[in-house]
Amino acid sequence: MKVLKEADKTIKSRAKHYGPVEENWDNIARLWSAYLDIKITSEDVGVLNILQKVARLKEDNKLFDNYVDIAGYSALIGDIVEKAQR
C-alpha cells in the first residue's frame, strides 16, 4: 500500500507541474508519432514509460521509485481508458 500512496502523491505533484496527464501524454504521443512516423497513443506513452521502468529494474530492482512510478503510470493509463469508455 505504501507504493500506491506514494504513487498518488507523485501523480498529484506532477499534475501541478505538467498539467493534466491526458494533455501531457497526448502531446508526447504526437511528438513521438512524428519522430517515429507511426501512430502512438497516450496509452502507449504510459505503457512505454512502464517498460522504461522495467528496464531500469533489470539493472537494480531495489529502487523503490521505480515501483512507485510503475503503479502511477498504470493508474493513469486506467483513468484514460476508463474515460474513453464512457
N, C-alpha and C positions, 0 to 999 in steps of 0.2 A: 504494500500500500504506500510505502514511502516513495517509491518510484512514481506512482500515479499522482501523488500530492505534489511532488516536485515538478512533474510534467505540467500540471495545471498552472502552477506558478510561472513556469517558463513560458507557456503559451500566452498568458496574460501580459507578461513583461514584453515579449516580442511584439505583441499586437500594439502596444504603446509606441514602440519604435518604428515598426514597419507597416502598420495599418492592418486592416482585415486580411486574414490569410487568403481568402478567395481572390482578392485583388492582387496580392503579392505573388501568389503562385500562378495566377493567370498571366501576369507579366513575365515571370520566369519562364513559363511554358511557351509563350510567344517568342521570347529571345532564344531559347533552346531550339524551338522548331525552326526558326530562321537559320540558326547556325548549323544545325544538323540536316536541314532540308527534309525533315519528316515531321509528322504531327505529334506533338507532345501535349498532354492534357495536364490540368492542375493536379489530378490524382496521380499521374505519372511522376510529377515533381515530388510529391510526398513519398511515393514508393522508391524512387531513385535516392532520395535523401536517406531513407531507411537502409537501403543497400550500401550506401556510403558508410553508415554507422556500423553495419555488419562487417564490412571490410576492415574497419578500424578495430572491431572486437577480435578479429582473427589475429591481429598483432598483439593486442593487450585486452584481455577480457575482464580485467579488474576495474576499468574506469567507469564509475557509476554514471557519469554524464552521458555516456553512450546509451545506456538503458533508459535514462530519462528522455533523451531525445527520440528514441525509437517509440516509446509509449506516446509521446506528444505528437509525433508525426502520424502515428496510427489513429489517434483520436481525431486529429484534424481531417485526415482522409475520410474517416467515418462520418464526420459532420458534413463534409462536402457531398458525399454520396447520398446521405440522408436528405439533404436539402434538394438535391437533384431529383429525388424520387417523389417529392411532394407534388 
